[in-house]
Amino acid sequence: MAYKLIEKFVDSLAPANRAQFSLMIYPDATHGWDKPSAPRTNQDPLSHLGKGGTVTITANPAVTEQSIAATVAFFRKAFGR
């Protein structure tokens, strides 16, 4: 999975830099999960690790809610609010 590359990147950072990152993986989320629209498929030439192909865009309200809460918490922690 592509997220393994992101995990590897974050793990490679110096501890001081790594402390500034927050990585959340939502396994049930597809591309475009935060868009409240009907499911659809698109051809994306950069998907599938640059090989291109079909991507499914499906809304996921639960993940949207979780990600908004995580983003707000991250910025509150970063800016002391």
Legacy VTK file of the C-alpha trace (Angstrom):
# vtk DataFile Version 3.0
C-alpha trace
ASCII
DATASET POLYDATA
POINTS 81 float
0.000 0.000 0.000
1.096 3.556 -0.730
0.730 4.589 2.905
3.689 2.329 3.746
5.884 4.773 1.798
4.581 7.624 3.933
5.203 5.654 7.143
8.743 4.918 5.955
9.334 8.613 5.233
8.105 9.722 8.672
10.166 6.997 10.365
13.285 8.214 8.532
13.046 11.718 9.977
15.239 12.903 12.821
13.371 12.644 16.153
13.016 16.438 16.448
11.396 16.614 13.010
9.315 13.486 13.520
7.739 15.108 16.583
6.153 17.682 14.262
4.288 15.028 12.251
1.047 13.270 12.923
0.211 10.388 10.618
-3.315 9.036 10.593
-4.267 6.187 8.280
-7.915 5.531 7.538
-8.000 2.086 5.891
-11.665 2.375 4.909
-11.200 5.717 3.146
-10.897 5.956 -0.613
-9.639 8.866 -2.692
-11.958 11.827 -2.210
-13.526 10.395 0.951
-14.315 13.883 2.241
-16.462 14.871 -0.746
-20.188 14.420 -0.128
-21.049 13.033 -3.550
-22.185 9.834 -5.176
-19.457 7.208 -5.693
-17.643 7.441 -9.004
-14.519 6.174 -10.731
-11.874 8.207 -12.533
-8.778 7.413 -14.538
-5.729 8.871 -12.812
-2.394 8.616 -14.639
-0.476 9.055 -11.371
-2.385 6.546 -9.234
-1.195 3.107 -8.236
2.330 4.282 -7.408
2.688 6.112 -10.713
1.467 3.256 -12.890
-1.900 4.920 -13.476
-5.324 3.371 -13.437
-8.800 3.618 -12.056
-9.473 5.229 -8.691
-12.745 5.094 -6.838
-14.028 8.217 -5.133
-16.475 7.381 -2.378
-17.660 9.638 0.428
-17.028 8.385 3.959
-18.785 10.614 6.512
-17.319 8.785 9.531
-13.745 9.229 8.303
-14.486 12.844 7.386
-15.650 13.527 10.948
-12.637 11.731 12.463
-10.154 13.512 10.212
-11.593 16.947 10.945
-11.379 16.274 14.687
-7.777 15.019 14.323
-6.796 18.057 12.248
-8.296 20.486 14.756
-6.536 18.667 17.628
-3.219 18.755 15.737
-3.409 22.506 15.175
-4.571 23.195 18.736
-1.552 21.281 20.011
0.804 22.982 17.540
-0.449 26.471 18.357
-1.280 25.968 22.034
-5.027 26.463 21.926
LINES 1 82
81 0 1 2 3 4 5 6 7 8 9 10 11 12 13 14 15 16 17 18 19 20 21 22 23 24 25 26 27 28 29 30 31 32 33 34 35 36 37 38 39 40 41 42 43 44 45 46 47 48 49 50 51 52 53 54 55 56 57 58 59 60 61 62 63 64 65 66 67 68 69 70 71 72 73 74 75 76 77 78 79 80
